[in-house]
Amino acid sequence: MGRYAQFVIGPAGSGKTTYTNLIRQFCENGSRSVHCINLDPAAEDLDYPVSVDIRDLISVDEVQEELVLGPNGGLIFCFEYLLENMDWLRDKIQGFEDDYLIIDCPGQIELYLHFDLFKRVVDAFKSWDYNICTLYLIDSLFLTEPTKFVSGMLACLSAMVKLETPHLNLITKLDLLEKEQRKKVLRYLNPYAGDLLIEMQRGMHKRFLKLNQVLAQIVDEFSLVAFVPWDISDEESIADTLLQVDFTMQYGENEETKESFYRRSEKYLKLKSDKNNEKDF
Ligand SMILES: Nc1nc2c(ncn2[C@@H]2O[C@H](COP(=O)(O)OP(=O)(O)OP(=O)(O)O)[C@@H](O)[C@H]2O)c(=O)[nH]1
């Protein structure tokens, strides 16, 4: 069957642990064998059974205490230590030959954006012949305005460029948004640079025009930054997300995957069955 691993990354509180647990439950209900791996040395209570836990190797609390480091320094030290002990991790996952790995990662995005430590962990999985997909989770409450969207998009893009793996961005906590807010957010599933520029420029001084033009151009040129809606109140959304992850893992991002994102967003909004909504959209 081959080896498959999803790396679940994203800012603190974006929903990584919740996602990991729900995907695990969904897979297990479908008789798919999965293992959840915790790579967050500062994790507290985890909702799922953990098959491999970095805290058995090293924990941030111990490091902070012994080396008098802050939380970020402690995390960096733990990842350096993990990289020196990758045989430990390899031994732990050796028995999961045909199983699916879901890897819950730390919430400090500096780890993905500014250092190469996390990339080296991902590269080790590649060298062990894993098919990989990185999921960058982003809280929908931070995507309700164009400027917030651009900022979130740039963080997703940096992680994608830095990690060099098949990549999806998941918009989480959609169930918490009002219908109108939800529609606003879902417009960004397939953003159009011209509209984005007009929206960003609204209410801003004209001296920001050039900057906003460049940012909108980045959105346009990096249209591979695809966002997938994730709604825990809709079981179909969970099933579709898993399908997209599997597809991306095997084939990477391409036109076909993008097409399926758009079909997904249409289905999600049920636009086809509601002509009035379609006009609004
Ligand atoms: N309503 C709703 N709540 C969510 C969703 N995802 C996460 N939450 C809640 O948001 C909070 C943070 O979720 P976690 O899954 O712990 O987030 P995390 O990214 O693992 O957080 P860190 O480990 O601190 O980086 C928890 O209270 C979750 O119950 C979601 O899709 N919908």
The ligand as an SDF file (V2000), in Angstrom:
LIG
                    3D

 32 34  0  0  0  0  0  0  0  0999 V2000
  -16.1890   25.2930   16.8650 N   0  0  0  0  0  0  0  0  0  0  0  0
  -14.9680   24.8420   16.5330 C   0  0  0  0  0  0  0  0  0  0  0  0
  -14.0050   24.8230   17.4830 N   0  0  0  0  0  0  0  0  0  0  0  0
  -12.7890   24.3530   17.1150 C   0  0  0  0  0  0  0  0  0  0  0  0
  -12.5000   23.8940   15.8050 C   0  0  0  0  0  0  0  0  0  0  0  0
  -11.2160   23.5210   15.7750 N   0  0  0  0  0  0  0  0  0  0  0  0
  -10.7140   23.7190   17.0040 C   0  0  0  0  0  0  0  0  0  0  0  0
  -11.6490   24.2290   17.8280 N   0  0  0  0  0  0  0  0  0  0  0  0
  -11.4840   24.6390   19.2380 C   0  0  0  0  0  0  0  0  0  0  0  0
  -10.4180   25.5970   19.2620 O   0  0  0  0  0  0  0  0  0  0  0  0
   -9.5670   25.3880   20.3950 C   0  0  0  0  0  0  0  0  0  0  0  0
   -8.1500   25.1130   19.9210 C   0  0  0  0  0  0  0  0  0  0  0  0
   -8.1590   23.9360   19.1540 O   0  0  0  0  0  0  0  0  0  0  0  0
   -6.9430   22.9260   19.1020 P   0  0  0  0  0  0  0  0  0  0  0  0
   -7.3530   21.7800   18.2350 O   0  0  0  0  0  0  0  0  0  0  0  0
   -6.4440   22.6000   20.4630 O   0  0  0  0  0  0  0  0  0  0  0  0
   -5.8760   23.8490   18.3620 O   0  0  0  0  0  0  0  0  0  0  0  0
   -4.3120   23.5700   18.1390 P   0  0  0  0  0  0  0  0  0  0  0  0
   -3.9710   24.1730   16.8270 O   0  0  0  0  0  0  0  0  0  0  0  0
   -4.0020   22.1210   18.3070 O   0  0  0  0  0  0  0  0  0  0  0  0
   -3.6940   24.4110   19.3160 O   0  0  0  0  0  0  0  0  0  0  0  0
   -2.1800   24.3880   19.8680 P   0  0  0  0  0  0  0  0  0  0  0  0
   -1.8550   22.9570   20.2170 O   0  0  0  0  0  0  0  0  0  0  0  0
   -2.2230   25.3120   21.0440 O   0  0  0  0  0  0  0  0  0  0  0  0
   -1.2870   24.9140   18.7880 O   0  0  0  0  0  0  0  0  0  0  0  0
  -10.1820   24.2050   21.1420 C   0  0  0  0  0  0  0  0  0  0  0  0
  -11.0030   24.7360   22.1650 O   0  0  0  0  0  0  0  0  0  0  0  0
  -11.0280   23.4810   20.1020 C   0  0  0  0  0  0  0  0  0  0  0  0
  -12.1330   22.8170   20.6750 O   0  0  0  0  0  0  0  0  0  0  0  0
  -13.5490   23.9510   14.8200 C   0  0  0  0  0  0  0  0  0  0  0  0
  -13.3790   23.6270   13.6210 O   0  0  0  0  0  0  0  0  0  0  0  0
  -14.7600   24.4350   15.2500 N   0  0  0  0  0  0  0  0  0  0  0  0
  1  2  1  0
  2  3  2  0
  2 32  1  0
  3  4  1  0
  4  5  2  0
  4  8  1  0
  5  6  1  0
  5 30  1  0
  6  7  2  0
  7  8  1  0
  8  9  1  0
  9 10  1  0
  9 28  1  0
 10 11  1  0
 11 12  1  0
 11 26  1  0
 12 13  1  0
 13 14  1  0
 14 15  2  0
 14 16  1  0
 14 17  1  0
 17 18  1  0
 18 19  2  0
 18 20  1  0
 18 21  1  0
 21 22  1  0
 22 23  2  0
 22 24  1  0
 22 25  1  0
 26 27  1  0
 26 28  1  0
 28 29  1  0
 30 31  2  0
 30 32  1  0
M  END
$$$$
